[in-house]
């Protein structure tokens, strides 16, 4: 990592933040590409790519929690660090920065909600299939529900979907 201009330059594969570290600032990608990876018991999964103009780590501005993912440079990349004090000063100077940040976070939440719904739908379809892809009967034995129970469950799901 080297400092040049306002940002820091990171070399290929170098971590900017690591999952599990406590954060206190956010970042803006000035140049290059970054990968966002999550670590779990099953290894590492790439969950996003970031490019010039993207920001990350913004949750640390609002709450001092551990980083939810590791961010690494893909090739050489320049990244600007923005601490909470600087961010708040800039928002006072230009309130549209806060609006743009909230809009970007809203898009991320909407995308994540869509991905969770797709995953849940795929899981439901997988559970409905019996062994080796054979259709299963999910309502057999003690798990059988009445028509009223099914309608009530459907109404709860519809209400939850409208709330999202």
TORPA-4810 file (N, C-alpha, C, O; in nm, 3 decimals):
<nodes>
NODE_1_0.085_-0.117_0.000_0.000_0.000_0.000_0.089_0.122_0.000_0.186_0.129_0.075_X
NODE_2_0.057_0.220_-0.085_0.132_0.346_-0.085_0.033_0.461_-0.087_-0.077_0.450_-0.140_X
NODE_3_0.075_0.572_-0.030_-0.009_0.691_-0.028_0.029_0.779_-0.145_0.147_0.812_-0.162_X
NODE_4_-0.070_0.818_-0.226_-0.045_0.908_-0.338_-0.170_0.992_-0.358_-0.279_0.938_-0.371_X
NODE_5_-0.155_1.123_-0.361_-0.271_1.210_-0.373_-0.354_1.199_-0.247_-0.299_1.193_-0.136_X
NODE_6_-0.484_1.197_-0.262_-0.572_1.191_-0.147_-0.596_1.048_-0.097_-0.620_1.028_0.022_X
NODE_7_-0.589_0.951_-0.185_-0.618_0.814_-0.146_-0.493_0.732_-0.126_-0.381_0.782_-0.140_X
NODE_8_-0.515_0.605_-0.094_-0.405_0.510_-0.081_-0.415_0.413_-0.196_-0.524_0.375_-0.237_X
NODE_9_-0.300_0.371_-0.248_-0.295_0.275_-0.357_-0.267_0.137_-0.298_-0.173_0.119_-0.221_X
NODE_10_-0.349_0.041_-0.337_-0.335_-0.097_-0.290_-0.296_-0.184_-0.409_-0.341_-0.162_-0.521_X
NODE_11_-0.211_-0.283_-0.383_-0.169_-0.374_-0.489_-0.264_-0.492_-0.498_-0.347_-0.513_-0.409_X
NODE_12_-0.253_-0.568_-0.604_-0.341_-0.682_-0.631_-0.347_-0.777_-0.512_-0.244_-0.822_-0.462_X
NODE_13_-0.469_-0.807_-0.465_-0.490_-0.901_-0.356_-0.477_-0.841_-0.217_-0.505_-0.908_-0.117_X
NODE_14_-0.434_-0.718_-0.209_-0.415_-0.655_-0.078_-0.550_-0.619_-0.017_-0.637_-0.564_-0.084_X
NODE_15_-0.566_-0.649_0.113_-0.692_-0.623_0.183_-0.699_-0.477_0.227_-0.603_-0.423_0.282_X
NODE_16_-0.813_-0.414_0.201_-0.839_-0.278_0.248_-0.905_-0.286_0.385_-0.868_-0.214_0.477_X
NODE_17_-1.004_-0.375_0.399_-1.065_-0.408_0.529_-1.080_-0.559_0.537_-1.087_-0.628_0.436_X
NODE_18_-1.084_-0.608_0.660_-1.099_-0.752_0.682_-1.224_-0.780_0.763_-1.255_-0.709_0.859_X
NODE_19_-1.295_-0.884_0.723_-1.415_-0.928_0.795_-1.378_-0.953_0.941_-1.277_-1.018_0.970_X
NODE_20_-1.461_-0.901_1.031_-1.438_-0.921_1.174_-1.366_-0.807_1.243_-1.372_-0.796_1.365_X
NODE_21_-1.296_-0.722_1.167_-1.230_-0.606_1.226_-1.335_-0.500_1.262_-1.438_-0.490_1.195_X
NODE_22_-1.308_-0.423_1.365_-1.397_-0.313_1.401_-1.371_-0.197_1.307_-1.255_-0.160_1.284_X
NODE_23_-1.478_-0.138_1.254_-1.464_-0.028_1.160_-1.501_0.106_1.223_-1.584_0.111_1.314_X
NODE_24_-1.441_0.213_1.173_-1.475_0.347_1.219_-1.472_0.448_1.104_-1.477_0.569_1.128_X
NODE_25_-1.465_0.399_0.980_-1.461_0.488_0.865_-1.521_0.418_0.743_-1.544_0.297_0.744_X
NODE_26_-1.546_0.497_0.640_-1.595_0.441_0.514_-1.492_0.470_0.406_-1.393_0.539_0.431_X
NODE_27_-1.515_0.418_0.287_-1.417_0.428_0.179_-1.486_0.458_0.047_-1.603_0.424_0.027_X
NODE_28_-1.412_0.523_-0.043_-1.459_0.549_-0.179_-1.353_0.497_-0.275_-1.234_0.524_-0.259_X
NODE_29_-1.397_0.422_-0.376_-1.305_0.368_-0.476_-1.277_0.480_-0.576_-1.366_0.526_-0.647_X
NODE_30_-1.153_0.523_-0.582_-1.113_0.629_-0.674_-1.069_0.574_-0.808_-1.091_0.635_-0.913_X
NODE_31_-1.006_0.457_-0.803_-0.953_0.399_-0.927_-0.936_0.249_-0.907_-0.896_0.205_-0.799_X
NODE_32_-0.967_0.170_-1.010_-0.948_0.026_-1.004_-1.073_-0.048_-0.963_-1.183_0.008_-0.958_X
NODE_33_-1.054_-0.176_-0.932_-1.165_-0.264_-0.894_-1.131_-0.336_-0.764_-1.015_-0.366_-0.736_X
NODE_34_-1.234_-0.363_-0.686_-1.219_-0.434_-0.560_-1.318_-0.551_-0.557_-1.422_-0.547_-0.623_X
NODE_35_-1.284_-0.654_-0.481_-1.379_-0.763_-0.461_-1.421_-0.765_-0.314_-1.341_-0.738_-0.224_X
NODE_36_-1.548_-0.800_-0.293_-1.606_-0.813_-0.160_-1.625_-0.962_-0.136_-1.696_-1.028_-0.211_X
NODE_37_-1.560_-1.016_-0.032_-1.570_-1.159_-0.003_-1.615_-1.182_0.140_-1.578_-1.108_0.232_X
NODE_38_-1.696_-1.286_0.158_-1.743_-1.329_0.289_-1.675_-1.461_0.322_-1.665_-1.550_0.237_X
NODE_39_-1.628_-1.473_0.444_-1.565_-1.597_0.490_-1.665_-1.674_0.576_-1.736_-1.614_0.656_X
NODE_40_-1.669_-1.806_0.559_-1.755_-1.892_0.641_-1.682_-2.024_0.664_-1.568_-2.041_0.623_X
NODE_41_-1.751_-2.117_0.730_-1.690_-2.248_0.754_-1.660_-2.320_0.623_-1.569_-2.403_0.616_X
NODE_42_-1.738_-2.289_0.518_-1.722_-2.357_0.389_-1.621_-2.288_0.298_-1.605_-2.328_0.183_X
NODE_43_-1.554_-2.186_0.347_-1.456_-2.116_0.266_-1.495_-1.972_0.240_-1.557_-1.906_0.324_X
NODE_44_-1.458_-1.923_0.124_-1.474_-1.783_0.089_-1.566_-1.770_-0.032_-1.556_-1.848_-0.128_X
NODE_45_-1.656_-1.672_-0.027_-1.750_-1.649_-0.137_-1.744_-1.503_-0.178_-1.755_-1.413_-0.094_X
NODE_46_-1.726_-1.479_-0.308_-1.729_-1.341_-0.358_-1.874_-1.299_-0.367_-1.956_-1.365_-0.431_X
NODE_47_-1.907_-1.186_-0.302_-2.046_-1.141_-0.303_-2.067_-1.015_-0.386_-2.181_-0.980_-0.416_X
NODE_48_-1.959_-0.946_-0.422_-1.975_-0.825_-0.503_-1.841_-0.780_-0.560_-1.734_-0.819_-0.513_X
NODE_49_-1.852_-0.697_-0.663_-1.736_-0.628_-0.719_-1.764_-0.479_-0.706_-1.876_-0.433_-0.728_X
NODE_50_-1.662_-0.403_-0.672_-1.674_-0.258_-0.659_-1.582_-0.192_-0.761_-1.473_-0.241_-0.788_X
NODE_51_-1.628_-0.080_-0.817_-1.550_-0.008_-0.917_-1.543_0.139_-0.882_-1.599_0.184_-0.782_X
NODE_52_-1.474_0.212_-0.964_-1.456_0.356_-0.945_-1.591_0.424_-0.917_-1.689_0.404_-0.990_X
NODE_53_-1.594_0.504_-0.811_-1.715_0.576_-0.772_-1.797_0.505_-0.666_-1.881_0.567_-0.602_X
NODE_54_-1.775_0.374_-0.647_-1.848_0.300_-0.544_-1.793_0.334_-0.406_-1.677_0.371_-0.391_X
NODE_55_-1.880_0.320_-0.305_-1.836_0.338_-0.167_-1.864_0.208_-0.091_-1.947_0.127_-0.131_X
NODE_56_-1.793_0.191_0.019_-1.814_0.073_0.103_-1.771_0.107_0.246_-1.700_0.204_0.270_X
NODE_57_-1.816_0.025_0.338_-1.782_0.045_0.479_-1.864_0.154_0.545_-1.834_0.196_0.657_X
NODE_58_-1.969_0.202_0.477_-2.048_0.314_0.528_-2.121_0.282_0.657_-2.153_0.372_0.734_X
NODE_59_-2.149_0.154_0.682_-2.218_0.118_0.806_-2.136_0.157_0.928_-2.193_0.185_1.034_X
NODE_60_-2.003_0.160_0.915_-1.917_0.196_1.027_-1.931_0.343_1.067_-1.898_0.380_1.180_X
NODE_61_-1.980_0.427_0.976_-2.004_0.568_1.008_-2.121_0.579_1.107_-2.122_0.668_1.191_X
NODE_62_-2.217_0.489_1.095_-2.339_0.495_1.177_-2.333_0.411_1.303_-2.394_0.446_1.404_X
NODE_63_-2.261_0.301_1.298_-2.250_0.214_1.415_-2.112_0.150_1.415_-2.064_0.102_1.312_X
NODE_64_-2.052_0.149_1.529_-1.917_0.094_1.541_-1.927_-0.058_1.564_-1.926_-0.105_1.677_X
NODE_65_-1.938_-0.131_1.455_-1.951_-0.276_1.459_-1.837_-0.337_1.378_-1.760_-0.266_1.313_X
NODE_66_-1.828_-0.469_1.383_-1.723_-0.536_1.306_-1.760_-0.536_1.157_-1.877_-0.534_1.120_X
NODE_67_-1.659_-0.538_1.075_-1.678_-0.541_0.930_-1.745_-0.672_0.891_-1.711_-0.778_0.941_X
NODE_68_-1.843_-0.662_0.800_-1.920_-0.780_0.761_-1.856_-0.859_0.647_-1.902_-0.968_0.615_X
NODE_69_-1.750_-0.804_0.586_-1.685_-0.872_0.474_-1.542_-0.821_0.461_-1.504_-0.720_0.520_X
NODE_70_-1.464_-0.892_0.382_-1.328_-0.850_0.348_-1.333_-0.786_0.210_-1.401_-0.835_0.120_X
NODE_71_-1.262_-0.675_0.194_-1.253_-0.605_0.065_-1.107_-0.608_0.021_-1.019_-0.564_0.095_X
NODE_72_-1.083_-0.661_-0.101_-0.947_-0.671_-0.154_-0.937_-0.607_-0.291_-1.035_-0.601_-0.366_X
NODE_73_-0.819_-0.558_-0.321_-0.792_-0.500_-0.453_-0.781_-0.610_-0.557_-0.723_-0.715_-0.533_X
NODE_74_-0.839_-0.583_-0.675_-0.822_-0.669_-0.792_-0.735_-0.590_-0.888_-0.784_-0.504_-0.962_X
NODE_75_-0.608_-0.618_-0.886_-0.514_-0.532_-0.958_-0.484_-0.412_-0.869_-0.520_-0.411_-0.751_X
NODE_76_-0.420_-0.313_-0.925_-0.389_-0.193_-0.847_-0.516_-0.108_-0.834_-0.592_-0.092_-0.929_X
NODE_77_-0.539_-0.055_-0.714_-0.658_0.026_-0.689_-0.624_0.138_-0.591_-0.542_0.123_-0.501_X
NODE_78_-0.690_0.252_-0.612_-0.673_0.366_-0.521_-0.805_0.386_-0.447_-0.912_0.391_-0.508_X
NODE_79_-0.794_0.399_-0.313_-0.912_0.408_-0.228_-0.896_0.524_-0.131_-0.791_0.541_-0.068_X
NODE_80_-1.001_0.604_-0.119_-1.003_0.718_-0.027_-1.073_0.676_0.102_-1.180_0.616_0.098_X
NODE_81_-1.012_0.708_0.215_-1.070_0.681_0.347_-1.141_0.806_0.397_-1.087_0.916_0.390_X
NODE_82_-1.265_0.788_0.448_-1.344_0.900_0.500_-1.386_0.865_0.642_-1.463_0.771_0.663_X
NODE_83_-1.336_0.941_0.741_-1.377_0.913_0.879_-1.509_0.983_0.911_-1.557_1.064_0.831_X
NODE_84_-1.567_0.953_1.024_-1.699_1.003_1.062_-1.702_1.155_1.070_-1.796_1.218_1.022_X
NODE_85_-1.600_1.214_1.130_-1.593_1.359_1.146_-1.592_1.429_1.009_-1.663_1.527_0.988_X
NODE_86_-1.512_1.378_0.918_-1.503_1.435_0.783_-1.636_1.418_0.710_-1.684_1.511_0.644_X
NODE_87_-1.697_1.300_0.723_-1.825_1.275_0.658_-1.931_1.373_0.708_-2.002_1.434_0.628_X
NODE_88_-1.942_1.389_0.839_-2.043_1.480_0.895_-2.019_1.624_0.852_-2.115_1.697_0.825_X
NODE_89_-1.894_1.666_0.847_-1.862_1.802_0.801_-1.905_1.821_0.656_-1.962_1.924_0.620_X
NODE_90_-1.876_1.722_0.572_-1.912_1.731_0.430_-2.064_1.729_0.411_-2.115_1.796_0.321_X
NODE_91_-2.136_1.654_0.494_-2.282_1.651_0.485_-2.340_1.787_0.523_-2.438_1.831_0.463_X
NODE_92_-2.280_1.855_0.621_-2.325_1.990_0.657_-2.304_2.087_0.540_-2.387_2.174_0.515_X
NODE_93_-2.194_2.070_0.470_-2.164_2.155_0.355_-2.255_2.124_0.237_-2.295_2.215_0.164_X
NODE_94_-2.288_1.996_0.218_-2.370_1.952_0.105_-2.463_1.839_0.149_-2.425_1.722_0.139_X
NODE_95_-2.584_1.871_0.198_-2.677_1.769_0.247_-2.714_1.663_0.143_-2.758_1.554_0.180_X
NODE_96_-2.698_1.691_0.015_-2.731_1.591_-0.086_-2.641_1.468_-0.075_-2.677_1.361_-0.124_X
NODE_97_-2.524_1.482_-0.012_-2.437_1.366_0.009_-2.507_1.261_0.095_-2.500_1.142_0.067_X
NODE_98_-2.575_1.307_0.201_-2.648_1.214_0.288_-2.761_1.147_0.210_-2.782_1.026_0.224_X
NODE_99_-2.833_1.225_0.130_-2.942_1.168_0.050_-2.888_1.062_-0.045_-2.947_0.955_-0.058_X
NODE_100_-2.779_1.091_-0.112_-2.720_0.996_-0.207_-2.673_0.869_-0.137_-2.685_0.759_-0.192_X
NODE_101_-2.619_0.882_-0.017_-2.576_0.766_0.059_-2.696_0.680_0.097_-2.691_0.558_0.084_X
NODE_102_-2.804_0.742_0.143_-2.924_0.668_0.180_-2.983_0.600_0.056_-3.028_0.486_0.065_X
NODE_103_-2.984_0.668_-0.057_-3.035_0.608_-0.181_-2.953_0.485_-0.220_-3.009_0.382_-0.258_X
NODE_104_-2.821_0.495_-0.210_-2.734_0.383_-0.242_-2.758_0.267_-0.146_-2.764_0.151_-0.188_X
NODE_105_-2.773_0.296_-0.018_-2.801_0.191_0.081_-2.937_0.128_0.055_-2.953_0.007_0.072_X
NODE_106_-3.034_0.207_0.014_-3.166_0.156_-0.018_-3.159_0.058_-0.135_-3.224_-0.047_-0.132_X
NODE_107_-3.081_0.092_-0.237_-3.065_0.001_-0.352_-3.004_-0.131_-0.309_-3.045_-0.238_-0.354_X
NODE_108_-2.904_-0.122_-0.220_-2.839_-0.245_-0.172_-2.937_-0.331_-0.093_-2.938_-0.453_-0.108_X
NODE_109_-3.020_-0.269_-0.011_-3.119_-0.343_0.068_-3.221_-0.408_-0.025_-3.257_-0.524_-0.005_X
NODE_110_-3.267_-0.334_-0.126_-3.364_-0.388_-0.221_-3.304_-0.509_-0.295_-3.371_-0.610_-0.313_X
NODE_111_-3.179_-0.498_-0.339_-3.112_-0.607_-0.410_-3.096_-0.728_-0.317_-3.121_-0.841_-0.357_X
NODE_112_-3.055_-0.703_-0.195_-3.039_-0.812_-0.099_-3.173_-0.879_-0.070_-3.179_-1.002_-0.062_X
NODE_113_-3.279_-0.801_-0.054_-3.412_-0.858_-0.031_-3.454_-0.948_-0.146_-3.510_-1.056_-0.125_X
NODE_114_-3.427_-0.904_-0.268_-3.459_-0.984_-0.385_-3.380_-1.114_-0.387_-3.435_-1.220_-0.419_X
NODE_115_-3.252_-1.107_-0.352_-3.169_-1.227_-0.350_-3.215_-1.324_-0.242_-3.215_-1.445_-0.263_X
NODE_116_-3.253_-1.272_-0.125_-3.303_-1.357_-0.017_-3.433_-1.425_-0.061_-3.452_-1.544_-0.035_X
NODE_117_-3.522_-1.350_-0.126_-3.648_-1.408_-0.173_-3.622_-1.518_-0.276_-3.686_-1.623_-0.272_X
NODE_118_-3.529_-1.496_-0.368_-3.495_-1.598_-0.468_-3.437_-1.722_-0.401_-3.471_-1.835_-0.439_X
NODE_119_-3.352_-1.702_-0.304_-3.292_-1.814_-0.231_-3.401_-1.892_-0.157_-3.403_-2.015_-0.160_X
NODE_120_-3.492_-1.820_-0.090_-3.599_-1.886_-0.016_-3.689_-1.965_-0.110_-3.733_-2.076_-0.076_X
NODE_121_-3.718_-1.910_-0.227_-3.801_-1.980_-0.324_-3.732_-2.108_-0.372_-3.795_-2.213_-0.384_X
NODE_122_-3.602_-2.100_-0.398_-3.526_-2.216_-0.441_-3.522_-2.322_-0.330_-3.533_-2.441_-0.357_X
NODE_123_-3.506_-2.279_-0.206_-3.504_-2.372_-0.094_-3.638_-2.442_-0.078_-3.643_-2.562_-0.054_X
NODE_124_-3.747_-2.366_-0.093_-3.880_-2.423_-0.082_-3.902_-2.528_-0.190_-3.956_-2.635_-0.163_X
NODE_125_-3.861_-2.497_-0.312_-3.875_-2.592_-0.422_-3.791_-2.717_-0.397_-3.835_-2.829_-0.425_X
NODE_126_-3.673_-2.698_-0.343_-3.585_-2.811_-0.314_-3.645_-2.899_-0.204_-3.641_-3.022_-0.213_X
NODE_127_-3.701_-2.837_-0.101_-3.761_-2.913_0.009_-3.888_-2.986_-0.037_-3.920_-3.092_0.015_X
NODE_128_-3.959_-2.928_-0.133_-4.082_-2.990_-0.182_-4.053_-3.115_-0.263_-4.137_-3.205_-0.270_X
NODE_129_-3.934_-3.121_-0.323_-3.897_-3.239_-0.402_-3.854_-3.351_-0.308_-3.789_-3.327_-0.207_X
NODE_130_-3.891_-3.470_-0.342_-3.851_-3.585_-0.262_-3.711_-3.628_-0.297_-3.637_-3.551_-0.360_X
NODE_131_-3.672_-3.747_-0.260_-3.538_-3.798_-0.293_-3.516_-3.804_-0.444_-3.607_-3.839_-0.519_X
NODE_132_-3.398_-3.769_-0.487_-3.357_-3.773_-0.627_-3.453_-3.698_-0.718_-3.483_-3.743_-0.829_X
NODE_133_-3.503_-3.582_-0.669_-3.587_-3.497_-0.753_-3.730_-3.541_-0.766_-3.805_-3.480_-0.842_X
NODE_134_-3.772_-3.649_-0.695_-3.910_-3.696_-0.703_-4.000_-3.603_-0.621_-3.961_-3.559_-0.513_X
NODE_135_-4.118_-3.574_-0.671_-4.208_-3.488_-0.595_-4.237_-3.548_-0.459_-4.256_-3.669_-0.446_X
NODE_136_-4.239_-3.463_-0.358_-4.268_-3.509_-0.223_-4.401_-3.455_-0.176_-4.458_-3.365_-0.238_X
NODE_137_-4.451_-3.509_-0.069_-4.575_-3.461_-0.012_-4.540_-3.390_0.118_-4.517_-3.454_0.220_X
NODE_138_-4.535_-3.257_0.113_-4.494_-3.180_0.229_-4.602_-3.177_0.336_-4.574_-3.136_0.449_X
NODE_139_-4.722_-3.218_0.304_-4.831_-3.208_0.401_-4.875_-3.345_0.451_-4.994_-3.369_0.471_X
NODE_140_-4.782_-3.434_0.472_-4.818_-3.567_0.517_-4.797_-3.581_0.667_-4.722_-3.505_0.727_X
NODE_141_-4.862_-3.678_0.725_-4.842_-3.710_0.866_-4.880_-3.596_0.958_-4.979_-3.526_0.935_X
NODE_142_-4.801_-3.578_1.064_-4.830_-3.478_1.167_-4.817_-3.337_1.115_-4.866_-3.243_1.179_X
NODE_143_-4.753_-3.318_1.000_-4.730_-3.184_0.945_-4.847_-3.136_0.860_-4.841_-3.026_0.804_X
NODE_144_-4.953_-3.214_0.850_-5.067_-3.178_0.766_-5.139_-3.058_0.826_-5.165_-3.053_0.946_X
NODE_145_-5.171_-2.959_0.739_-5.243_-2.839_0.783_-5.381_-2.836_0.720_-5.402_-2.893_0.613_X
NODE_146_-5.473_-2.770_0.787_-5.606_-2.755_0.730_-5.605_-2.643_0.629_-5.510_-2.565_0.622_X
NODE_147_-5.712_-2.633_0.549_-5.723_-2.524_0.452_-5.719_-2.389_0.520_-5.659_-2.295_0.467_X
NODE_148_-5.782_-2.377_0.637_-5.781_-2.249_0.710_-5.639_-2.214_0.752_-5.600_-2.097_0.745_X
NODE_149_-5.560_-2.313_0.798_-5.421_-2.288_0.837_-5.340_-2.241_0.718_-5.258_-2.149_0.731_X
NODE_150_-5.361_-2.302_0.601_-5.287_-2.262_0.481_-5.323_-2.120_0.440_-5.236_-2.041_0.404_X
NODE_151_-5.454_-2.086_0.445_-5.496_-1.950_0.410_-5.438_-1.847_0.505_-5.395_-1.740_0.462_X
NODE_152_-5.436_-1.878_0.634_-5.380_-1.785_0.734_-5.230_-1.763_0.708_-5.180_-1.651_0.717_X
NODE_153_-5.160_-1.873_0.676_-5.017_-1.859_0.645_-4.994_-1.776_0.521_-4.901_-1.696_0.515_X
NODE_154_-5.080_-1.796_0.419_-5.067_-1.718_0.296_-5.094_-1.571_0.323_-5.024_-1.485_0.269_X
NODE_155_-5.192_-1.540_0.407_-5.222_-1.401_0.441_-5.104_-1.337_0.514_-5.072_-1.221_0.487_X
NODE_156_-5.040_-1.410_0.606_-4.923_-1.356_0.677_-4.809_-1.329_0.579_-4.744_-1.225_0.588_X
NODE_157_-4.785_-1.422_0.485_-4.678_-1.400_0.386_-4.708_-1.281_0.298_-4.619_-1.202_0.269_X
NODE_158_-4.833_-1.266_0.255_-4.871_-1.151_0.171_-4.854_-1.021_0.247_-4.808_-0.922_0.190_X
NODE_159_-4.891_-1.017_0.375_-4.875_-0.896_0.456_-4.728_-0.862_0.471_-4.690_-0.745_0.464_X
NODE_160_-4.644_-0.964_0.492_-4.499_-0.941_0.505_-4.441_-0.888_0.374_-4.355_-0.800_0.374_X
NODE_161_-4.488_-0.942_0.262_-4.438_-0.896_0.131_-4.478_-0.751_0.107_-4.398_-0.673_0.054_X
NODE_162_-4.601_-0.713_0.144_-4.643_-0.574_0.126_-4.562_-0.481_0.214_-4.533_-0.368_0.174_X
NODE_163_-4.523_-0.525_0.334_-4.445_-0.442_0.425_-4.305_-0.419_0.372_-4.244_-0.315_0.399_X
NODE_164_-4.251_-0.516_0.297_-4.115_-0.503_0.243_-4.121_-0.411_0.127_-4.019_-0.385_0.064_X
</nodes>
